[in-house]
Amino acid sequence: MARERKGEGFHSAAGLIRYFDAEEKTAFKIDPRLVIAMCIATVVVITAVKFAYPL
């Protein structure tokens, strides 16, 4: 049977935290309001196309 390694999980988590902290500083940031506005615009366009070209 495989033995559990108790100390290994923390080291893995620490590496992930360091990776995401470094990624966050250089990441492309989008305003949440822009995302919501794009979703609403997409719904409006799809609805307009459905009315313009019904099946």
Contacts in CASP RR format, 6 or more apart in sequence:
PFRMAT RR
TARGET T0000
AUTHOR 0000-0000-0000
METHOD contacts of the structure
MODEL  1
MARERKGEGFHSAAGLIRYFDAEEKTAFKIDPRLVIAMCIATVVVITAVK
FAYPL
END
